[in-house]
Amino acid sequence: MRVGEIEFEIECQEEQLQTAVDRILSTLTEKLKQAPIIAEKTAAPPRAETCKGVIQKLWEEGWFSTAKSLSEVHSEMAKRGFHYDRTAVAHALIDLVKDGILTREGKPRRYQYAQKRPPP
């Protein structure tokens, strides 16, 4: 896992992975808030977010109100500054389908993802 210039390697059981990632991100976010930023004042503070979390934010914004392909999701994330591997995006989309947030239609390699239920 990489956040800015910092890279983490996580070794744990699969069921412990989400908890470990959440702890790392919350600790890193807290440390970044406390540390003075040495960059220019116009530079945005570093963001520590998971691929699944970024896609959930897109859903919360209503971006999935119309069906989107994997490449459209990947491109939108890149436009917003999140450069995840396409396979990571695909896995996160599948997780959100399993969670009942998104629905998947179509044939393999041509799936379209749309909101299963509207955001709160």
mmCIF file of the C-alpha atoms, coordinates in Angstrom:
data_MODEL
# 
_entry.id   MODEL 
# 
loop_
_atom_site.group_PDB 
_atom_site.id 
_atom_site.type_symbol 
_atom_site.label_atom_id 
_atom_site.label_alt_id 
_atom_site.label_comp_id 
_atom_site.label_asym_id 
_atom_site.label_entity_id 
_atom_site.label_seq_id 
_atom_site.pdbx_PDB_ins_code 
_atom_site.Cartn_x 
_atom_site.Cartn_y 
_atom_site.Cartn_z 
_atom_site.occupancy 
_atom_site.B_iso_or_equiv 
_atom_site.pdbx_formal_charge 
_atom_site.auth_seq_id 
_atom_site.auth_comp_id 
_atom_site.auth_asym_id 
_atom_site.auth_atom_id 
_atom_site.pdbx_PDB_model_num 
ATOM 1   C CA . MET A 1 1   ? 0.000   0.000   0.000   1.00 0.00 ? 1   MET A CA 1 
ATOM 2   C CA . ARG A 1 2   ? 1.412   3.405   -0.957  1.00 0.00 ? 2   ARG A CA 1 
ATOM 3   C CA . VAL A 1 3   ? 0.355   6.814   0.373   1.00 0.00 ? 3   VAL A CA 1 
ATOM 4   C CA . GLY A 1 4   ? 2.354   9.662   -1.140  1.00 0.00 ? 4   GLY A CA 1 
ATOM 5   C CA . GLU A 1 5   ? 6.023   8.975   -0.491  1.00 0.00 ? 5   GLU A CA 1 
ATOM 6   C CA . ILE A 1 6   ? 5.297   6.396   2.209   1.00 0.00 ? 6   ILE A CA 1 
ATOM 7   C CA . GLU A 1 7   ? 4.888   2.710   1.405   1.00 0.00 ? 7   GLU A CA 1 
ATOM 8   C CA . PHE A 1 8   ? 3.477   0.085   3.768   1.00 0.00 ? 8   PHE A CA 1 
ATOM 9   C CA . GLU A 1 9   ? 3.678   -3.667  3.558   1.00 0.00 ? 9   GLU A CA 1 
ATOM 10  C CA . ILE A 1 10  ? 0.945   -5.499  5.417   1.00 0.00 ? 10  ILE A CA 1 
ATOM 11  C CA . GLU A 1 11  ? 1.148   -9.119  6.462   1.00 0.00 ? 11  GLU A CA 1 
ATOM 12  C CA . CYS A 1 12  ? -1.968  -10.506 8.111   1.00 0.00 ? 12  CYS A CA 1 
ATOM 13  C CA . GLN A 1 13  ? -4.847  -12.928 7.767   1.00 0.00 ? 13  GLN A CA 1 
ATOM 14  C CA . GLU A 1 14  ? -7.376  -11.985 5.077   1.00 0.00 ? 14  GLU A CA 1 
ATOM 15  C CA . GLU A 1 15  ? -10.099 -11.226 7.627   1.00 0.00 ? 15  GLU A CA 1 
ATOM 16  C CA . GLN A 1 16  ? -7.725  -8.826  9.432   1.00 0.00 ? 16  GLN A CA 1 
ATOM 17  C CA . LEU A 1 17  ? -6.758  -6.831  6.326   1.00 0.00 ? 17  LEU A CA 1 
ATOM 18  C CA . GLN A 1 18  ? -9.545  -4.206  6.449   1.00 0.00 ? 18  GLN A CA 1 
ATOM 19  C CA . THR A 1 19  ? -8.855  -3.476  10.128  1.00 0.00 ? 19  THR A CA 1 
ATOM 20  C CA . ALA A 1 20  ? -5.111  -3.164  9.472   1.00 0.00 ? 20  ALA A CA 1 
ATOM 21  C CA . VAL A 1 21  ? -5.618  -0.798  6.516   1.00 0.00 ? 21  VAL A CA 1 
ATOM 22  C CA . ASP A 1 22  ? -8.085  1.326   8.489   1.00 0.00 ? 22  ASP A CA 1 
ATOM 23  C CA . ARG A 1 23  ? -5.644  1.621   11.395  1.00 0.00 ? 23  ARG A CA 1 
ATOM 24  C CA . ILE A 1 24  ? -2.767  2.631   9.130   1.00 0.00 ? 24  ILE A CA 1 
ATOM 25  C CA . LEU A 1 25  ? -4.877  5.233   7.315   1.00 0.00 ? 25  LEU A CA 1 
ATOM 26  C CA . SER A 1 26  ? -6.302  6.736   10.504  1.00 0.00 ? 26  SER A CA 1 
ATOM 27  C CA . THR A 1 27  ? -2.856  6.913   12.117  1.00 0.00 ? 27  THR A CA 1 
ATOM 28  C CA . LEU A 1 28  ? -1.322  8.434   8.994   1.00 0.00 ? 28  LEU A CA 1 
ATOM 29  C CA . THR A 1 29  ? -4.139  10.965  8.639   1.00 0.00 ? 29  THR A CA 1 
ATOM 30  C CA . GLU A 1 30  ? -3.771  11.989  12.295  1.00 0.00 ? 30  GLU A CA 1 
ATOM 31  C CA . LYS A 1 31  ? 0.025   12.366  11.962  1.00 0.00 ? 31  LYS A CA 1 
ATOM 32  C CA . LEU A 1 32  ? -0.371  14.453  8.799   1.00 0.00 ? 32  LEU A CA 1 
ATOM 33  C CA . LYS A 1 33  ? -2.746  16.797  10.625  1.00 0.00 ? 33  LYS A CA 1 
ATOM 34  C CA . GLN A 1 34  ? -0.190  17.289  13.418  1.00 0.00 ? 34  GLN A CA 1 
ATOM 35  C CA . ALA A 1 35  ? 2.900   17.666  11.213  1.00 0.00 ? 35  ALA A CA 1 
ATOM 36  C CA . PRO A 1 36  ? 3.624   21.059  9.672   1.00 0.00 ? 36  PRO A CA 1 
ATOM 37  C CA . ILE A 1 37  ? 3.418   21.043  5.902   1.00 0.00 ? 37  ILE A CA 1 
ATOM 38  C CA . ILE A 1 38  ? 6.726   22.079  4.343   1.00 0.00 ? 38  ILE A CA 1 
ATOM 39  C CA . ALA A 1 39  ? 5.288   22.337  0.823   1.00 0.00 ? 39  ALA A CA 1 
ATOM 40  C CA . GLU A 1 40  ? 3.806   25.453  -0.753  1.00 0.00 ? 40  GLU A CA 1 
ATOM 41  C CA . LYS A 1 41  ? 0.650   26.833  0.814   1.00 0.00 ? 41  LYS A CA 1 
ATOM 42  C CA . THR A 1 42  ? -1.302  26.125  -2.374  1.00 0.00 ? 42  THR A CA 1 
ATOM 43  C CA . ALA A 1 43  ? -0.449  22.412  -2.331  1.00 0.00 ? 43  ALA A CA 1 
ATOM 44  C CA . ALA A 1 44  ? -3.287  20.136  -1.269  1.00 0.00 ? 44  ALA A CA 1 
ATOM 45  C CA . PRO A 1 45  ? -2.666  17.998  1.822   1.00 0.00 ? 45  PRO A CA 1 
ATOM 46  C CA . PRO A 1 46  ? -1.930  14.324  1.124   1.00 0.00 ? 46  PRO A CA 1 
ATOM 47  C CA . ARG A 1 47  ? -4.951  12.042  1.086   1.00 0.00 ? 47  ARG A CA 1 
ATOM 48  C CA . ALA A 1 48  ? -4.990  8.500   2.404   1.00 0.00 ? 48  ALA A CA 1 
ATOM 49  C CA . GLU A 1 49  ? -7.954  6.629   0.981   1.00 0.00 ? 49  GLU A CA 1 
ATOM 50  C CA . THR A 1 50  ? -8.667  3.085   -0.087  1.00 0.00 ? 50  THR A CA 1 
ATOM 51  C CA . CYS A 1 51  ? -9.795  2.240   -3.601  1.00 0.00 ? 51  CYS A CA 1 
ATOM 52  C CA . LYS A 1 52  ? -13.135 1.018   -2.258  1.00 0.00 ? 52  LYS A CA 1 
ATOM 53  C CA . GLY A 1 53  ? -13.540 4.234   -0.243  1.00 0.00 ? 53  GLY A CA 1 
ATOM 54  C CA . VAL A 1 54  ? -12.981 6.401   -3.323  1.00 0.00 ? 54  VAL A CA 1 
ATOM 55  C CA . ILE A 1 55  ? -15.588 4.440   -5.279  1.00 0.00 ? 55  ILE A CA 1 
ATOM 56  C CA . GLN A 1 56  ? -18.030 4.740   -2.367  1.00 0.00 ? 56  GLN A CA 1 
ATOM 57  C CA . LYS A 1 57  ? -17.567 8.520   -2.474  1.00 0.00 ? 57  LYS A CA 1 
ATOM 58  C CA . LEU A 1 58  ? -18.425 8.469   -6.184  1.00 0.00 ? 58  LEU A CA 1 
ATOM 59  C CA . TRP A 1 59  ? -21.590 6.546   -5.294  1.00 0.00 ? 59  TRP A CA 1 
ATOM 60  C CA . GLU A 1 60  ? -22.424 9.048   -2.521  1.00 0.00 ? 60  GLU A CA 1 
ATOM 61  C CA . GLU A 1 61  ? -22.112 11.867  -5.066  1.00 0.00 ? 61  GLU A CA 1 
ATOM 62  C CA . GLY A 1 62  ? -24.621 10.084  -7.317  1.00 0.00 ? 62  GLY A CA 1 
ATOM 63  C CA . TRP A 1 63  ? -22.009 9.402   -9.987  1.00 0.00 ? 63  TRP A CA 1 
ATOM 64  C CA . PHE A 1 64  ? -23.353 5.868   -10.466 1.00 0.00 ? 64  PHE A CA 1 
ATOM 65  C CA . SER A 1 65  ? -26.909 7.071   -11.207 1.00 0.00 ? 65  SER A CA 1 
ATOM 66  C CA . THR A 1 66  ? -26.193 5.938   -14.772 1.00 0.00 ? 66  THR A CA 1 
ATOM 67  C CA . ALA A 1 67  ? -24.328 2.704   -15.521 1.00 0.00 ? 67  ALA A CA 1 
ATOM 68  C CA . LYS A 1 68  ? -20.550 2.998   -15.874 1.00 0.00 ? 68  LYS A CA 1 
ATOM 69  C CA . SER A 1 69  ? -17.923 0.610   -17.214 1.00 0.00 ? 69  SER A CA 1 
ATOM 70  C CA . LEU A 1 70  ? -14.724 -0.359  -15.399 1.00 0.00 ? 70  LEU A CA 1 
ATOM 71  C CA . SER A 1 71  ? -12.719 1.925   -17.681 1.00 0.00 ? 71  SER A CA 1 
ATOM 72  C CA . GLU A 1 72  ? -15.032 4.868   -16.954 1.00 0.00 ? 72  GLU A CA 1 
ATOM 73  C CA . VAL A 1 73  ? -14.674 4.313   -13.189 1.00 0.00 ? 73  VAL A CA 1 
ATOM 74  C CA . HIS A 1 74  ? -10.881 3.949   -13.513 1.00 0.00 ? 74  HIS A CA 1 
ATOM 75  C CA . SER A 1 75  ? -10.659 7.154   -15.608 1.00 0.00 ? 75  SER A CA 1 
ATOM 76  C CA . GLU A 1 76  ? -12.824 9.170   -13.211 1.00 0.00 ? 76  GLU A CA 1 
ATOM 77  C CA . MET A 1 77  ? -10.690 8.084   -10.261 1.00 0.00 ? 77  MET A CA 1 
ATOM 78  C CA . ALA A 1 78  ? -7.540  9.114   -12.158 1.00 0.00 ? 78  ALA A CA 1 
ATOM 79  C CA . LYS A 1 79  ? -9.076  12.534  -12.939 1.00 0.00 ? 79  LYS A CA 1 
ATOM 80  C CA . ARG A 1 80  ? -9.578  12.996  -9.205  1.00 0.00 ? 80  ARG A CA 1 
ATOM 81  C CA . GLY A 1 81  ? -5.969  12.079  -8.448  1.00 0.00 ? 81  GLY A CA 1 
ATOM 82  C CA . PHE A 1 82  ? -6.400  8.441   -7.404  1.00 0.00 ? 82  PHE A CA 1 
ATOM 83  C CA . HIS A 1 83  ? -4.238  6.186   -9.566  1.00 0.00 ? 83  HIS A CA 1 
ATOM 84  C CA . TYR A 1 84  ? -5.135  2.636   -8.646  1.00 0.00 ? 84  TYR A CA 1 
ATOM 85  C CA . ASP A 1 85  ? -4.416  -0.451  -10.733 1.00 0.00 ? 85  ASP A CA 1 
ATOM 86  C CA . ARG A 1 86  ? -7.408  -1.512  -12.869 1.00 0.00 ? 86  ARG A CA 1 
ATOM 87  C CA . THR A 1 87  ? -7.563  -4.879  -11.113 1.00 0.00 ? 87  THR A CA 1 
ATOM 88  C CA . ALA A 1 88  ? -7.815  -3.130  -7.733  1.00 0.00 ? 88  ALA A CA 1 
ATOM 89  C CA . VAL A 1 89  ? -10.699 -1.030  -9.076  1.00 0.00 ? 89  VAL A CA 1 
ATOM 90  C CA . ALA A 1 90  ? -12.400 -4.160  -10.456 1.00 0.00 ? 90  ALA A CA 1 
ATOM 91  C CA . HIS A 1 91  ? -12.088 -5.953  -7.100  1.00 0.00 ? 91  HIS A CA 1 
ATOM 92  C CA . ALA A 1 92  ? -13.443 -2.929  -5.224  1.00 0.00 ? 92  ALA A CA 1 
ATOM 93  C CA . LEU A 1 93  ? -16.407 -2.743  -7.608  1.00 0.00 ? 93  LEU A CA 1 
ATOM 94  C CA . ILE A 1 94  ? -17.158 -6.435  -7.010  1.00 0.00 ? 94  ILE A CA 1 
ATOM 95  C CA . ASP A 1 95  ? -16.969 -5.852  -3.237  1.00 0.00 ? 95  ASP A CA 1 
ATOM 96  C CA . LEU A 1 96  ? -19.492 -3.010  -3.531  1.00 0.00 ? 96  LEU A CA 1 
ATOM 97  C CA . VAL A 1 97  ? -21.785 -5.255  -5.609  1.00 0.00 ? 97  VAL A CA 1 
ATOM 98  C CA . LYS A 1 98  ? -21.570 -7.878  -2.843  1.00 0.00 ? 98  LYS A CA 1 
ATOM 99  C CA . ASP A 1 99  ? -22.281 -5.166  -0.244  1.00 0.00 ? 99  ASP A CA 1 
ATOM 100 C CA . GLY A 1 100 ? -25.499 -4.279  -2.108  1.00 0.00 ? 100 GLY A CA 1 
ATOM 101 C CA . ILE A 1 101 ? -24.431 -0.730  -2.956  1.00 0.00 ? 101 ILE A CA 1 
ATOM 102 C CA . LEU A 1 102 ? -23.864 -1.256  -6.690  1.00 0.00 ? 102 LEU A CA 1 
ATOM 103 C CA . THR A 1 103 ? -25.368 -3.624  -9.231  1.00 0.00 ? 103 THR A CA 1 
ATOM 104 C CA . ARG A 1 104 ? -23.561 -5.229  -12.153 1.00 0.00 ? 104 ARG A CA 1 
ATOM 105 C CA . GLU A 1 105 ? -25.126 -5.913  -15.532 1.00 0.00 ? 105 GLU A CA 1 
ATOM 106 C CA . GLY A 1 106 ? -23.825 -7.251  -18.811 1.00 0.00 ? 106 GLY A CA 1 
ATOM 107 C CA . LYS A 1 107 ? -21.345 -9.891  -19.866 1.00 0.00 ? 107 LYS A CA 1 
ATOM 108 C CA . PRO A 1 108 ? -17.826 -10.584 -18.597 1.00 0.00 ? 108 PRO A CA 1 
ATOM 109 C CA . ARG A 1 109 ? -15.309 -7.914  -19.672 1.00 0.00 ? 109 ARG A CA 1 
ATOM 110 C CA . ARG A 1 110 ? -18.218 -5.616  -20.547 1.00 0.00 ? 110 ARG A CA 1 
ATOM 111 C CA . TYR A 1 111 ? -19.925 -5.214  -17.187 1.00 0.00 ? 111 TYR A CA 1 
ATOM 112 C CA . GLN A 1 112 ? -21.690 -1.962  -16.360 1.00 0.00 ? 112 GLN A CA 1 
ATOM 113 C CA . TYR A 1 113 ? -21.947 -0.817  -12.727 1.00 0.00 ? 113 TYR A CA 1 
ATOM 114 C CA . ALA A 1 114 ? -24.805 1.308   -11.423 1.00 0.00 ? 114 ALA A CA 1 
ATOM 115 C CA . GLN A 1 115 ? -26.192 2.220   -8.020  1.00 0.00 ? 115 GLN A CA 1 
ATOM 116 C CA . LYS A 1 116 ? -28.412 -0.499  -6.608  1.00 0.00 ? 116 LYS A CA 1 
ATOM 117 C CA . ARG A 1 117 ? -29.874 1.936   -4.143  1.00 0.00 ? 117 ARG A CA 1 
ATOM 118 C CA . PRO A 1 118 ? -29.563 5.719   -4.022  1.00 0.00 ? 118 PRO A CA 1 
ATOM 119 C CA . PRO A 1 119 ? -27.069 7.234   -1.588  1.00 0.00 ? 119 PRO A CA 1 
ATOM 120 C CA . PRO A 1 120 ? -28.420 8.563   1.715   1.00 0.00 ? 120 PRO A CA 1 
# 
